[in-house]
Amino acid sequence: PENMGLLQSILDRNIQLFDYEAIATDITDSTGKLKKQRLVAFGKYAGIAGMIDTFQCLGRRLLASGFSTSFLNCSQSYVYYDLKDAQRAVKAMGERIS
């Protein structure tokens, strides 16, 4: 209930929102109780994925303001095959900026 205003703002602005932590499966614990278990678990990689997605979003935001930047060349994090692929893309973007 406390985040409904934020959710409504996201919906009103047609913002893409991914809640990876909500991806879960049903399991039965040792007492026989049905529980949800996350299928996606993050550590430091959540921050890396968020940073990459932020670059891409910043590129779209700047483009909407009339500025074409190298941030547009950064895809959303789920597009990259692995961490090294994402690192290459971010490095290339940085080189175009500098």
N, C-alpha and C positions, 0 to 999 in steps of 0.2 A: 504493500500500500504506500509506503513512503517514497517509492521511486516512480509512481504512476505519472506524475507531472513530467519527469524526464522522459519516460517512455512515450507519452503523448507528443512531446516536442520532437522526438526522433521520428515518430510516425508522420507528424504534420510536415516535416521537412524532407520526407522521403529519404532518410539516411539509412545506409546499409548497416546492420548491426548483426554481428556474429557472436553467439554465446557458446563457445566451444565447451565450456564446463557443463552445459546442459546435455551434452551427448552422453547417454548412459544406457546401461542394460540392466535388466532385473536379475538379481541373484538371491539365493537363499543363504542366510548366514547359519552358523552352527546351531542356533536355537530353532531353526526352521522359519524364522521371520523373513519375509520378502523385503529386500532393500534394493536401492539403486547403486550401481557402481559406475563411476566415470570410465568412459572408454578413451578419453583424451586427457592426458595429464601433462601439465607444463611445469617447467622450472624456469631457468634463465631464458629458455626459448620463447616463452610468452612475451617477454620484453622485446626480444629481437623481432618477432613477428609483428608486434604492435608498432615498433619503430618503422619497419618497412611499410606497413599499411598506412602509417601517418605520412610518410614521404609521398606515397601515391595520392592520398587524399589532399595533401597540400598542393600537389601539382594540379589537381582538378579545381581546387578552390582558387588558386592563382589564375588559372586559365579562365575561369568564370569572371574574374576581375580584369581580364584583358592581357594577362602576362603568360606567355608560353615559356615554360622552364624545363630544365632537365628532370625535375621531379616527375614529370609525366611519363618518362621512360622507365620508371620503377613500377613494376606490377604489384598486385596484391600478393601477400606472402604465400598464400596457398598455391600459387602458380609455379613457384620454384621447385625443382626436383629435390634438392637437398640444401643444407646450410651453405655448402661451398658455392652452389649455383647462385644463391641469394647474395652471398658475399661478393661474388664477381660483379653482379648487377649493381650493387650499392657502390662498389669501388669505381665502376665505370661511370656511374652517375656523378660521383664526387669529382672524377677527373674532368668531366664535361663542365662542371660548375667552376672549377679552379682555373 
